[in-house]
């Protein structure tokens, strides 16, 4: 790093748990963010500002007017644009022009291909089918996953780390579930709650990249903004999990 980069990242360098070695790991990291909504917007901003040089942003949707209260990457004049295009323009205006932009809904072989390219995945999607697919791809590739979800005035956050096999994976928590067809707009979500979860998701991603231990590699963190309460729940591998358990495909 040159002098200007040392100054830019000095607050992280001075953190005893991070130091210059951790900052260098962050700068070298390759991170895939799936979903550029209320969660992915904040995660992308914080990781770009932290110096992650290998960001890949994936989302197939367009910016809509109803997105703007919580999806902080976008401005009114970007309504109607692909989210990846709008996100790339916003990050470029902040001095970050290196993001790979994938205006597609990753699944199957394409999802596996993109997971194999990176060191960490941030799941900022908004449906169980995508979360299950991302989890399975990360478990198979042994790539750490930071997964967040938010709805109404509540959210949850966890880390699936291949080094914490006893904690299981995302599928262990939700073995079978019916997908709700409603959108975020229909179900409702308080914008700052999405921002709070996005900020913490970015923090967990940076910790994993820098090698800072996190209890969320073993626990599920649940947050209720209405009551301003949070709790951690210990996770356990489900032996019958089709992704990481004894019944998983080789």
Phi and psi in degrees as GROMACS dihedral restraints (atoms count N, CA, C in turn):
[ dihedral_restraints ]
;  ai    aj    ak    al  type     phi  dphi    fc
    3     4     5     6     1   -85.1    20    10
    4     5     6     7     1  -179.1    20    10
    6     7     8     9     1   -61.1    20    10
    7     8     9    10     1   -39.6    20    10
    9    10    11    12     1   -67.2    20    10
   10    11    12    13     1   -36.5    20    10
   12    13    14    15     1   -71.2    20    10
   13    14    15    16     1   -37.3    20    10
   15    16    17    18     1   -61.0    20    10
   16    17    18    19     1   -41.2    20    10
   18    19    20    21     1   -67.2    20    10
   19    20    21    22     1   -44.1    20    10
   21    22    23    24     1   -57.4    20    10
   22    23    24    25     1   -42.4    20    10
   24    25    26    27     1  -101.3    20    10
   25    26    27    28     1    16.7    20    10
   27    28    29    30     1   -61.6    20    10
   28    29    30    31     1   -36.1    20    10
   30    31    32    33     1   -63.1    20    10
   31    32    33    34     1   -35.8    20    10
   33    34    35    36     1   -76.4    20    10
   34    35    36    37     1   -37.9    20    10
   36    37    38    39     1   -61.3    20    10
   37    38    39    40     1   -36.8    20    10
   39    40    41    42     1   -75.7    20    10
   40    41    42    43     1   -11.2    20    10
   42    43    44    45     1   -70.2    20    10
   43    44    45    46     1   123.1    20    10
   45    46    47    48     1   -56.8    20    10
   46    47    48    49     1   -34.7    20    10
   48    49    50    51     1   -76.5    20    10
   49    50    51    52     1   -16.7    20    10
   51    52    53    54     1  -104.1    20    10
   52    53    54    55     1   -68.5    20    10
   54    55    56    57     1    65.6    20    10
   55    56    57    58     1  -178.6    20    10
   57    58    59    60     1   -68.5    20    10
   58    59    60    61     1   -30.8    20    10
   60    61    62    63     1   -65.1    20    10
   61    62    63    64     1   -42.3    20    10
   63    64    65    66     1   -65.3    20    10
   64    65    66    67     1   -39.9    20    10
   66    67    68    69     1   -63.2    20    10
   67    68    69    70     1   -39.9    20    10
   69    70    71    72     1   -63.8    20    10
   70    71    72    73     1   -39.2    20    10
   72    73    74    75     1   -62.5    20    10
   73    74    75    76     1   -41.7    20    10
   75    76    77    78     1   -60.9    20    10
   76    77    78    79     1   -45.4    20    10
   78    79    80    81     1   -63.6    20    10
   79    80    81    82     1   -33.9    20    10
   81    82    83    84     1   -83.7    20    10
   82    83    84    85     1   -12.0    20    10
   84    85    86    87     1   -67.9    20    10
   85    86    87    88     1   148.5    20    10
   87    88    89    90     1  -114.5    20    10
   88    89    90    91     1   121.0    20    10
   90    91    92    93     1  -128.4    20    10
   91    92    93    94     1   132.3    20    10
   93    94    95    96     1  -102.1    20    10
   94    95    96    97     1   124.9    20    10
   96    97    98    99     1  -109.1    20    10
   97    98    99   100     1   118.0    20    10
   99   100   101   102     1  -102.5    20    10
  100   101   102   103     1   112.3    20    10
  102   103   104   105     1   103.3    20    10
  103   104   105   106     1   123.8    20    10
  105   106   107   108     1  -120.2    20    10
  106   107   108   109     1    42.6    20    10
  108   109   110   111     1   -91.3    20    10
  109   110   111   112     1  -142.3    20    10
  111   112   113   114     1   -61.3    20    10
  112   113   114   115     1   -33.6    20    10
  114   115   116   117     1   -80.8    20    10
  115   116   117   118     1   -54.9    20    10
  117   118   119   120     1   -61.1    20    10
  118   119   120   121     1   -31.2    20    10
  120   121   122   123     1   -58.7    20    10
  121   122   123   124     1   -50.5    20    10
  123   124   125   126     1   -69.2    20    10
  124   125   126   127     1   -40.0    20    10
  126   127   128   129     1   -60.9    20    10
  127   128   129   130     1   -45.5    20    10
  129   130   131   132     1   -60.9    20    10
  130   131   132   133     1   -43.8    20    10
  132   133   134   135     1   -61.2    20    10
  133   134   135   136     1   -48.8    20    10
  135   136   137   138     1   -68.3    20    10
  136   137   138   139     1   -39.2    20    10
  138   139   140   141     1   -69.8    20    10
  139   140   141   142     1   -38.5    20    10
  141   142   143   144     1   -63.3    20    10
  142   143   144   145     1   -45.4    20    10
  144   145   146   147     1   -65.5    20    10
  145   146   147   148     1   -29.0    20    10
  147   148   149   150     1   -76.2    20    10
  148   149   150   151     1   -10.2    20    10
  150   151   152   153     1   103.2    20    10
  151   152   153   154     1     6.2    20    10
  153   154   155   156     1   -60.1    20    10
  154   155   156   157     1   118.7    20    10
  156   157   158   159     1   -91.4    20    10
  157   158   159   160     1    -9.6    20    10
  159   160   161   162     1  -120.3    20    10
  160   161   162   163     1    58.9    20    10
  162   163   164   165     1   -84.6    20    10
  163   164   165   166     1   133.5    20    10
  165   166   167   168     1  -119.4    20    10
  166   167   168   169     1   125.2    20    10
  168   169   170   171     1  -113.5    20    10
  169   170   171   172     1   125.1    20    10
  171   172   173   174     1  -125.1    20    10
  172   173   174   175     1   125.2    20    10
  174   175   176   177     1  -167.9    20    10
  175   176   177   178     1   136.9    20    10
  177   178   179   180     1   -98.9    20    10
  178   179   180   181     1    -2.9    20    10
  180   181   182   183     1   -88.6    20    10
  181   182   183   184     1   167.5    20    10
  183   184   185   186     1  -101.7    20    10
  184   185   186   187     1   153.9    20    10
  186   187   188   189     1   -70.7    20    10
  187   188   189   190     1   129.4    20    10
  189   190   191   192     1  -119.4    20    10
  190   191   192   193     1   161.9    20    10
  192   193   194   195     1   -61.2    20    10
  193   194   195   196     1   -35.9    20    10
  195   196   197   198     1   -71.6    20    10
  196   197   198   199     1   -12.6    20    10
  198   199   200   201     1   -74.3    20    10
  199   200   201   202     1   -29.9    20    10
  201   202   203   204     1   -61.8    20    10
  202   203   204   205     1   -33.4    20    10
  204   205   206   207     1   -62.5    20    10
  205   206   207   208     1   -22.5    20    10
  207   208   209   210     1  -125.1    20    10
  208   209   210   211     1   -15.4    20    10
  210   211   212   213     1  -101.8    20    10
  211   212   213   214     1    88.4    20    10
  213   214   215   216     1   -77.2    20    10
  214   215   216   217     1     0.0    20    10
  216   217   218   219     1   -77.9    20    10
  217   218   219   220     1   -16.1    20    10
  219   220   221   222     1  -113.7    20    10
  220   221   222   223     1   153.5    20    10
  222   223   224   225     1  -117.9    20    10
  223   224   225   226     1   166.5    20    10
  225   226   227   228     1   -56.6    20    10
  226   227   228   229     1   -39.3    20    10
  228   229   230   231     1   -70.9    20    10
  229   230   231   232     1    -7.7    20    10
  231   232   233   234     1   -96.3    20    10
  232   233   234   235     1    -0.4    20    10
  234   235   236   237     1   -58.1    20    10
  235   236   237   238     1   131.2    20    10
  237   238   239   240     1    97.8    20    10
  238   239   240   241     1   -15.9    20    10
  240   241   242   243     1   -81.4    20    10
  241   242   243   244     1   154.6    20    10
  243   244   245   246     1   -57.8    20    10
  244   245   246   247     1   139.6    20    10
  246   247   248   249     1   -60.2    20    10
  247   248   249   250     1   -36.1    20    10
  249   250   251   252     1   -63.9    20    10
  250   251   252   253     1   -41.9    20    10
  252   253   254   255     1   -63.9    20    10
  253   254   255   256     1   -44.5    20    10
  255   256   257   258     1   -66.5    20    10
  256   257   258   259     1   -41.7    20    10
  258   259   260   261     1   -63.6    20    10
  259   260   261   262     1   -43.8    20    10
  261   262   263   264     1   -61.0    20    10
  262   263   264   265     1   -39.9    20    10
  264   265   266   267     1   -66.2    20    10
  265   266   267   268     1   -42.0    20    10
  267   268   269   270     1   -64.4    20    10
  268   269   270   271     1   -46.2    20    10
  270   271   272   273     1   -64.1    20    10
  271   272   273   274     1   -38.4    20    10
  273   274   275   276     1   -62.9    20    10
  274   275   276   277     1   -36.6    20    10
  276   277   278   279     1   -66.6    20    10
  277   278   279   280     1   -19.7    20    10
  279   280   281   282     1   -97.3    20    10
  280   281   282   283     1     6.8    20    10
  282   283   284   285     1    96.2    20    10
  283   284   285   286     1     8.3    20    10
  285   286   287   288     1  -115.4    20    10
  286   287   288   289     1   104.8    20    10
  288   289   290   291     1  -116.4    20    10
  289   290   291   292     1    14.7    20    10
  291   292   293   294     1  -104.1    20    10
  292   293   294   295     1     4.6    20    10
  294   295   296   297     1   -68.1    20    10
  295   296   297   298     1   138.4    20    10
  297   298   299   300     1   -83.0    20    10
  298   299   300   301     1   128.8    20    10
  300   301   302   303     1  -112.1    20    10
  301   302   303   304     1   120.5    20    10
  303   304   305   306     1  -118.8    20    10
  304   305   306   307     1    99.2    20    10
  306   307   308   309     1   -85.1    20    10
  307   308   309   310     1    65.0    20    10
  309   310   311   312     1  -152.2    20    10
  310   311   312   313     1   158.5    20    10
  312   313   314   315     1   -91.8    20    10
  313   314   315   316     1   103.0    20    10
  315   316   317   318     1   -69.4    20    10
  316   317   318   319     1   133.4    20    10
  318   319   320   321     1  -159.2    20    10
  319   320   321   322     1   165.8    20    10
  321   322   323   324     1    52.6    20    10
  322   323   324   325     1  -132.3    20    10
  324   325   326   327     1   -64.0    20    10
  325   326   327   328     1   -34.1    20    10
  327   328   329   330     1   -67.1    20    10
  328   329   330   331     1   -40.7    20    10
  330   331   332   333     1   -63.5    20    10
  331   332   333   334     1   -46.6    20    10
  333   334   335   336     1   -59.8    20    10
  334   335   336   337     1   -40.4    20    10
  336   337   338   339     1   -61.6    20    10
  337   338   339   340     1   -44.5    20    10
  339   340   341   342     1   -71.9    20    10
  340   341   342   343     1   -36.1    20    10
  342   343   344   345     1   -62.9    20    10
  343   344   345   346     1   -39.9    20    10
  345   346   347   348     1   -65.0    20    10
  346   347   348   349     1   -19.1    20    10
  348   349   350   351     1   -82.4    20    10
  349   350   351   352     1   -15.1    20    10
  351   352   353   354     1  -118.9    20    10
  352   353   354   355     1   173.0    20    10
  354   355   356   357     1   -99.2    20    10
  355   356   357   358     1   -17.0    20    10
  357   358   359   360     1  -160.8    20    10
  358   359   360   361     1   147.8    20    10
  360   361   362   363     1  -120.3    20    10
  361   362   363   364     1   135.0    20    10
  363   364   365   366     1  -107.1    20    10
  364   365   366   367     1   114.8    20    10
  366   367   368   369     1   -89.1    20    10
  367   368   369   370     1   107.5    20    10
  369   370   371   372     1  -117.7    20    10
  370   371   372   373     1    30.4    20    10
  372   373   374   375     1   -79.7    20    10
  373   374   375   376     1   176.5    20    10
  375   376   377   378     1  -126.2    20    10
  376   377   378   379     1    22.3    20    10
  378   379   380   381     1  -150.7    20    10
  379   380   381   382     1   153.5    20    10
  381   382   383   384     1   -67.7    20    10
  382   383   384   385     1   -35.9    20    10
  384   385   386   387     1   -59.2    20    10
  385   386   387   388     1   -44.2    20    10
  387   388   389   390     1   -68.8    20    10
  388   389   390   391     1   -41.6    20    10
  390   391   392   393     1   -61.0    20    10
  391   392   393   394     1   -42.9    20    10
  393   394   395   396     1   -61.7    20    10
  394   395   396   397     1   -42.8    20    10
  396   397   398   399     1   -66.2    20    10
  397   398   399   400     1   -42.6    20    10
  399   400   401   402     1   -64.3    20    10
  400   401   402   403     1   -44.4    20    10
  402   403   404   405     1   -58.3    20    10
  403   404   405   406     1   -46.5    20    10
  405   406   407   408     1   -63.0    20    10
  406   407   408   409     1   -41.9    20    10
  408   409   410   411     1   -64.9    20    10
  409   410   411   412     1   -40.2    20    10
  411   412   413   414     1   -69.5    20    10
  412   413   414   415     1   -41.6    20    10
  414   415   416   417     1   -62.0    20    10
  415   416   417   418     1   -44.3    20    10
  417   418   419   420     1   -63.4    20    10
  418   419   420   421     1   -39.7    20    10
  420   421   422   423     1   -86.4    20    10
  421   422   423   424     1    -5.4    20    10
  423   424   425   426     1    57.0    20    10
  424   425   426   427     1    46.9    20    10
  426   427   428   429     1  -109.8    20    10
  427   428   429   430     1   129.5    20    10
  429   430   431   432     1   -59.4    20    10
  430   431   432   433     1   142.5    20    10
  432   433   434   435     1  -125.1    20    10
  433   434   435   436     1   130.7    20    10
  435   436   437   438     1  -111.7    20    10
  436   437   438   439     1   114.9    20    10
  438   439   440   441     1  -116.3    20    10
  439   440   441   442     1   129.9    20    10
  441   442   443   444     1  -129.8    20    10
  442   443   444   445     1   154.3    20    10
  444   445   446   447     1  -147.2    20    10
  445   446   447   448     1   148.2    20    10
  447   448   449   450     1  -144.5    20    10
  448   449   450   451     1   140.7    20    10
  450   451   452   453     1  -153.9    20    10
  451   452   453   454     1   138.7    20    10
  453   454   455   456     1    55.3    20    10
  454   455   456   457     1  -109.3    20    10
  456   457   458   459     1  -124.0    20    10
  457   458   459   460     1    32.5    20    10
  459   460   461   462     1  -140.9    20    10
  460   461   462   463     1   160.0    20    10
  462   463   464   465     1  -157.5    20    10
  463   464   465   466     1   170.7    20    10
  465   466   467   468     1  -145.9    20    10
  466   467   468   469     1   158.6    20    10
  468   469   470   471     1  -151.1    20    10
  469   470   471   472     1   139.1    20    10
  471   472   473   474     1  -155.1    20    10
  472   473   474   475     1   163.2    20    10
  474   475   476   477     1  -121.1    20    10
  475   476   477   478     1   128.8    20    10
  477   478   479   480     1  -103.6    20    10
  478   479   480   481     1   107.5    20    10
  480   481   482   483     1  -114.2    20    10
  481   482   483   484     1   124.0    20    10
  483   484   485   486     1   -58.7    20    10
  484   485   486   487     1   -20.1    20    10
  486   487   488   489     1   -79.9    20    10
  487   488   489   490     1    -8.8    20    10
  489   490   491   492     1  -116.8    20    10
  490   491   492   493     1    61.3    20    10
  492   493   494   495     1   -61.5    20    10
  493   494   495   496     1   -32.2    20    10
  495   496   497   498     1   -66.1    20    10
  496   497   498   499     1   -19.6    20    10
  498   499   500   501     1   -81.6    20    10
  499   500   501   502     1   -12.0    20    10
  501   502   503   504     1    74.0    20    10
  502   503   504   505     1  -160.5    20    10
  504   505   506   507     1  -129.9    20    10
  505   506   507   508     1  -175.3    20    10
  507   508   509   510     1   -61.7    20    10
  508   509   510   511     1   -38.1    20    10
  510   511   512   513     1   -66.1    20    10
  511   512   513   514     1   -26.9    20    10
  513   514   515   516     1   -62.5    20    10
  514   515   516   517     1   -30.4    20    10
  516   517   518   519     1   -77.2    20    10
  517   518   519   520     1   -32.5    20    10
  519   520   521   522     1  -130.8    20    10
  520   521   522   523     1    76.2    20    10
  522   523   524   525     1   -62.1    20    10
  523   524   525   526     1   -38.8    20    10
  525   526   527   528     1  -146.9    20    10
  526   527   528   529     1   132.8    20    10
  528   529   530   531     1  -155.4    20    10
  529   530   531   532     1   142.9    20    10
  531   532   533   534     1   -88.2    20    10
  532   533   534   535     1   132.6    20    10
  534   535   536   537     1   -73.2    20    10
  535   536   537   538     1   133.1    20    10
  537   538   539   540     1   -83.5    20    10
  538   539   540   541     1   135.8    20    10
  540   541   542   543     1   -83.7    20    10
  541   542   543   544     1   -11.8    20    10
  543   544   545   546     1   -68.9    20    10
  544   545   546   547     1   149.6    20    10
  546   547   548   549     1   -86.5    20    10
  547   548   549   550     1   171.6    20    10
  549   550   551   552     1   -59.0    20    10
  550   551   552   553     1   -38.0    20    10
  552   553   554   555     1   -62.7    20    10
  553   554   555   556     1   -39.8    20    10
  555   556   557   558     1   -72.5    20    10
  556   557   558   559     1   -39.6    20    10
  558   559   560   561     1   -80.5    20    10
  559   560   561   562     1   -27.1    20    10
  561   562   563   564     1    87.7    20    10
  562   563   564   565     1   140.1    20    10
  564   565   566   567     1  -154.3    20    10
  565   566   567   568     1   134.4    20    10
  567   568   569   570     1   -82.2    20    10
  568   569   570   571     1   120.8    20    10
  570   571   572   573     1   -49.8    20    10
  571   572   573   574     1   -50.8    20    10
  573   574   575   576     1   -63.4    20    10
  574   575   576   577     1   -23.8    20    10
  576   577   578   579     1   -67.6    20    10
  577   578   579   580     1   -42.0    20    10
  579   580   581   582     1   -60.6    20    10
  580   581   582   583     1   -41.3    20    10
  582   583   584   585     1   -62.9    20    10
  583   584   585   586     1   -40.4    20    10
  585   586   587   588     1   -63.5    20    10
  586   587   588   589     1   -45.1    20    10
  588   589   590   591     1   -67.4    20    10
  589   590   591   592     1   -36.9    20    10
  591   592   593   594     1   -63.3    20    10
  592   593   594   595     1   -42.9    20    10
  594   595   596   597     1   -61.1    20    10
  595   596   597   598     1   -44.1    20    10
  597   598   599   600     1   -71.3    20    10
  598   599   600   601     1   -33.0    20    10
  600   601   602   603     1   -63.3    20    10
  601   602   603   604     1   -42.2    20    10
  603   604   605   606     1   -63.5    20    10
  604   605   606   607     1   -39.9    20    10
  606   607   608   609     1   -62.3    20    10
  607   608   609   610     1   -43.4    20    10
  609   610   611   612     1   -64.3    20    10
  610   611   612   613     1   -39.5    20    10
  612   613   614   615     1   -61.3    20    10
  613   614   615   616     1   -45.3    20    10
  615   616   617   618     1   -64.4    20    10
  616   617   618   619     1   -38.4    20    10
  618   619   620   621     1   -62.4    20    10
  619   620   621   622     1   -46.1    20    10
  621   622   623   624     1   -63.3    20    10
  622   623   624   625     1   -44.8    20    10
  624   625   626   627     1   -60.9    20    10
  625   626   627   628     1   -42.9    20    10
  627   628   629   630     1   -80.2    20    10
  628   629   630   631     1    -7.0    20    10
  630   631   632   633     1    83.2    20    10
  631   632   633   634     1    22.8    20    10
  633   634   635   636     1   -88.8    20    10
  634   635   636   637     1   121.6    20    10
  636   637   638   639     1   -60.2    20    10
  637   638   639   640     1   144.4    20    10
  639   640   641   642     1  -133.5    20    10
  640   641   642   643     1   134.3    20    10
  642   643   644   645     1   -66.2    20    10
  643   644   645   646     1   -17.6    20    10
  645   646   647   648     1   -75.5    20    10
  646   647   648   649     1    -3.5    20    10
  648   649   650   651     1   -75.5    20    10
  649   650   651   652     1   -12.6    20    10
  651   652   653   654     1  -120.3    20    10
  652   653   654   655     1   -20.3    20    10
  654   655   656   657     1  -119.0    20    10
  655   656   657   658     1   161.0    20    10
  657   658   659   660     1  -104.2    20    10
  658   659   660   661     1   127.9    20    10
  660   661   662   663     1  -101.8    20    10
  661   662   663   664     1   126.9    20    10
  663   664   665   666     1  -119.4    20    10
  664   665   666   667     1   133.3    20    10
  666   667   668   669     1  -126.3    20    10
  667   668   669   670     1   132.2    20    10
  669   670   671   672     1  -119.3    20    10
  670   671   672   673     1   104.3    20    10
  672   673   674   675     1   -73.0    20    10
  673   674   675   676     1   -28.1    20    10
  675   676   677   678     1   -63.1    20    10
  676   677   678   679     1   -43.1    20    10
  678   679   680   681     1   -97.7    20    10
  679   680   681   682     1    -2.9    20    10
  681   682   683   684     1    51.4    20    10
  682   683   684   685     1    52.3    20    10
  684   685   686   687     1  -126.1    20    10
  685   686   687   688     1   148.5    20    10
  687   688   689   690     1  -143.0    20    10
  688   689   690   691     1   158.0    20    10
  690   691   692   693     1  -154.5    20    10
  691   692   693   694     1   157.4    20    10
  693   694   695   696     1  -112.1    20    10
  694   695   696   697     1   137.6    20    10
  696   697   698   699     1  -120.7    20    10
  697   698   699   700     1   124.5    20    10
  699   700   701   702     1   -66.9    20    10
  700   701   702   703     1   133.1    20    10
  702   703   704   705     1   -98.3    20    10
  703   704   705   706     1   147.1    20    10
  705   706   707   708     1  -133.8    20    10
  706   707   708   709     1   141.3    20    10
  708   709   710   711     1   -60.4    20    10
  709   710   711   712     1   136.1    20    10
  711   712   713   714     1   -90.1    20    10
  712   713   714   715     1   115.1    20    10
  714   715   716   717     1   -56.8    20    10
  715   716   717   718     1   -24.9    20    10
  717   718   719   720     1   -93.9    20    10
  718   719   720   721     1     7.0    20    10
  720   721   722   723     1   -62.2    20    10
  721   722   723   724     1   128.2    20    10
  723   724   725   726     1   -73.8    20    10
  724   725   726   727     1    -6.9    20    10
  726   727   728   729     1  -101.2    20    10
  727   728   729   730     1   -49.4    20    10
  729   730   731   732     1  -122.2    20    10
  730   731   732   733     1    -3.6    20    10
  732   733   734   735     1   -87.6    20    10
  733   734   735   736     1  -168.8    20    10
  735   736   737   738     1   -64.8    20    10
  736   737   738   739     1   -24.0    20    10
  738   739   740   741     1   -90.7    20    10
  739   740   741   742     1     3.0    20    10
  741   742   743   744     1   -66.5    20    10
  742   743   744   745     1   146.2    20    10
  744   745   746   747     1   -70.1    20    10
  745   746   747   748     1   142.3    20    10
